[in-house]
Amino acid sequence: MFKTAALAGVLLIGMLLSTQGYAQTTQPSTDQKTTIFDYKKELKLTDEQEQKIRQLLLDLSKQLQIEQAKLTLAHADLEELIKKEAELEKIKEAVNREAAIRAGITYADLAAGRHINAVLTPAQLKQWREIQEKARQAQRQPKNDPAR
């Protein structure tokens, strides 16, 4: 009963925060990673494409919050079993539950990326991948590198 109430509370708080945070994370900022929306003009995204991508990201955000709440509870369960020195088989099941949730989160993120890519035209996708590669290269360079 307590776990259900805790999960519901975590989900409610998460959803409230996500609707506020979503609007902020889609705006360009020097403090955070750039997003596809920062390159809307360069990629020549249509309003329809932008809407589809925003919806995909919103759906992903909601799904990830639910999975994160499940992960928090699974981790608490695992810690409790370890603390109680429960049977190893029960601990193994809890570890596997936690790992399955983590795998689901990773898969959901990858699937959303594929769905976003499908919204883009082949030319836009090529250009977006080039932008992403440049960003990755910039991150790999040491901060004191004069080439930067």
C-alpha positions in Angstrom: 0.0 0.0 0.0 2.8 2.4 1.0 4.7 1.6 -2.2 1.7 2.4 -4.4 1.1 5.7 -2.6 4.8 6.5 -2.9 4.8 5.7 -6.6 1.7 7.8 -7.2 3.3 10.7 -5.3 6.5 10.5 -7.3 4.7 10.3 -10.6 2.5 13.3 -9.7 5.4 15.5 -8.7 7.4 14.4 -11.7 4.7 15.2 -14.1 4.2 18.6 -12.6 7.9 19.4 -12.8 8.2 18.0 -16.3 5.5 20.3 -17.8 7.5 23.2 -16.3 10.9 21.9 -17.2 9.9 20.8 -20.7 9.3 24.4 -21.8 12.6 25.5 -20.3 14.7 22.7 -21.9 13.5 23.4 -25.4 14.7 27.0 -25.3 18.3 27.8 -26.3 20.6 28.4 -23.4 24.3 28.7 -22.9 24.1 26.6 -19.7 22.7 23.5 -21.3 23.1 21.2 -24.3 21.8 22.5 -27.5 18.8 20.8 -29.0 17.4 20.2 -32.5 15.2 23.2 -31.9 18.3 25.5 -31.7 19.0 24.5 -35.3 15.5 24.9 -36.6 16.5 27.5 -39.2 19.6 25.6 -40.4 17.7 22.4 -40.7 14.7 24.2 -42.2 12.3 22.4 -39.9 8.7 22.9 -40.8 6.2 23.8 -38.1 4.7 20.3 -38.5 8.0 18.7 -38.0 8.7 20.8 -35.0 5.3 19.8 -33.5 5.9 16.1 -34.1 9.3 16.2 -32.5 8.1 18.2 -29.5 5.3 15.6 -29.0 7.7 12.7 -29.3 10.0 14.4 -26.7 7.0 15.1 -24.4 5.9 11.5 -24.6 9.4 10.3 -23.9 9.7 12.6 -20.9 6.4 11.3 -19.4 7.5 7.7 -20.1 10.9 8.3 -18.5 9.4 9.8 -15.4 7.2 6.8 -14.9 10.2 4.5 -15.4 12.4 6.6 -13.1 9.7 6.3 -10.4 9.6 2.5 -10.9 13.4 2.5 -10.8 13.5 4.4 -7.5 11.1 2.0 -5.9 13.0 -1.1 -7.3 16.2 0.3 -5.9 14.6 0.9 -2.5 13.3 -2.6 -2.5 16.8 -4.0 -3.4 18.4 -1.9 -0.7 15.9 -3.2 1.8 16.5 -6.8 0.8 20.3 -6.3 1.2 19.9 -4.6 4.5 17.7 -7.5 5.8 20.2 -10.0 4.4 17.4 -11.6 2.5 17.8 -14.9 0.5 20.2 -14.4 -2.4 17.5 -15.6 -4.9 15.2 -12.7 -3.8 18.1 -10.3 -4.1 18.9 -11.6 -7.5 15.2 -11.1 -8.6 15.4 -7.5 -7.3 18.7 -6.9 -9.1 17.1 -8.2 -12.3 14.0 -6.1 -11.9 16.2 -3.0 -11.5 18.3 -3.9 -14.5 15.2 -4.5 -16.7 13.9 -1.1 -15.8 17.3 0.5 -16.7 17.3 -1.4 -20.0 13.8 -0.2 -20.8 14.8 3.4 -20.2 17.8 3.0 -22.5 15.6 1.4 -25.2 12.9 4.1 -24.9 15.5 6.8 -25.4 16.9 5.1 -28.4 13.5 4.4 -29.9 12.5 8.1 -29.5 15.7 9.1 -31.3 14.7 6.8 -34.2 11.2 8.3 -34.3 12.6 11.8 -34.3 15.0 10.9 -37.2 12.0 9.5 -39.1 10.4 12.9 -38.9 13.3 14.5 -40.7 13.9 14.4 -44.5 17.1 12.5 -45.6 18.9 15.9 -46.1 17.8 17.2 -42.8 18.9 14.0 -41.1 22.3 14.2 -42.7 22.8 17.8 -41.6 21.5 17.0 -38.1 24.0 14.1 -37.8 26.8 16.4 -38.9 25.8 19.0 -36.3 25.7 16.3 -33.6 29.1 15.0 -34.6 30.7 18.5 -34.4 29.1 18.9 -30.9 30.6 15.5 -29.8 34.0 16.5 -31.1 33.8 19.8 -29.3 33.0 18.0 -26.0 36.0 15.7 -26.4 38.5 18.5 -26.8 40.2 19.5 -23.5 39.0 22.8 -22.1 42.4 24.4 -22.3 43.0 23.3 -25.9 43.8 26.5 -27.9 42.2 25.0 -31.0 38.9 25.3 -29.2 
